[in-house]
Amino acid sequence: MALSIADLPKEDLFGQGNAGCGGCGAAIAGRQAMKALGSRTIITIPASCMATMGGSNLKTTWQIPFYHTLFEIAPAVSSGIRAALEAQGIEDVNVVSWAGDAGTADIGFQSLTGAAERNEHMIHVCYDNEMYMNTGGQTGSQTPMYAITSNMTKGKTIKKKNMLAIMEAHEIDYVASASIAYPLDLIEKFRKAAKKPGFSYIHILAPCHRGWKIPPERTVEFARLAVESGLFELYEVDEGKRTRTFEPPLIPVEDYVTHQGRFENLTQEAIQGIQATVNRHYGRGE
Ligand SMILES: Cc1ncc(C[n+]2csc(CCOP(=O)(O)OP(=O)(O)O)c2C)c(N)n1
């Protein structure tokens, strides 16, 4: 039977009193994921907004053990935590590394690919706000083409690197994309990942209103428009089997990119180019 909101635990293991901006997409992702992971979870977080907003020393927003790691090493630290649990015969704990797009796809990539290759018993989460937000919104490999950032003020000139495809190529137990606008889909995917004996990777689109230059109260709405337009596909690769988990209505990509300040330089020609790429991906006639 399909999961419903009523089935979810009432307790919030992350979220209350966090130091994030109002309307922070990453904080919403954390709150949703913890509904699936539960209290028997240890989380490692490298340098990022999420590490900062989670607190430090004795005051953390996480109601579970939370380890703030160096930028490059969250999956390596999680691997060590899993080894320590195994040495003690403890089997009922989820071990999670939770990083931003830079901590996943750029500066944290070497430890991620190593842990995935070893098929460590853990979940790596990328919350993707498509910029380096904690240091002022710089461009990274997950920034989409044309987006204006603090260091590319005319817009990025190269494409977003496809991290989901890269992780799929590791042939790990489970790979999934998720969006904070589809909480039940997201929670279902975390539940599946938590049951796997090896490595899982979940990539969550979590808009940042500061970087995207959108009103804070519209964070979830833009996370939804990204999916509805087909630009961010919701799918999973479970033991090698690929399934789309939501069929998007394919609204025009223009409805997603306009009203985001970061795309204010986008030309009609560029929008048509993006639309053609989406159409091709979904096999829609051009
Ligand atoms: C080795 C290293 N390089 C750079 C930094 C500075 N730094 C801290 S957080 C951050 C950006 C993190 O971006 P991302 O992982 O996308 O997470 P977000 O801040 O967007 O939540 C950078 C560059 C650092 N702490 N360590």
The ligand as a Gaussian input file, in Angstrom:
#p B3LYP/6-31G(d) Opt

LIG

1 1
 C       39.059000      21.991000       1.899000
 C       38.086000      23.110000       2.039000
 N       37.920000      23.969000       1.023000
 C       37.025000      24.974000       1.124000
 C       36.311000      25.170000       2.284000
 C       35.355000      26.327000       2.407000
 N       33.968000      25.916000       2.277000
 C       33.200000      25.621000       3.349000
 S       31.630000      25.249000       2.946000
 C       31.945000      25.490000       1.292000
 C       30.851000      25.359000       0.257000
 C       29.978000      24.168000       0.465000
 O       29.120000      24.028000      -0.626000
 P       28.117000      22.807000      -0.726000
 O       28.790000      21.531000      -0.424000
 O       27.442000      22.906000      -2.039000
 O       27.078000      23.051000       0.457000
 P       26.206000      24.385000       0.749000
 O       27.117000      25.364000       1.390000
 O       25.671000      24.862000      -0.545000
 O       25.149000      23.956000       1.691000
 C       33.282000      25.848000       1.081000
 C       33.873000      26.155000      -0.248000
 C       36.519000      24.247000       3.349000
 N       35.816000      24.322000       4.498000
 N       37.415000      23.231000       3.202000

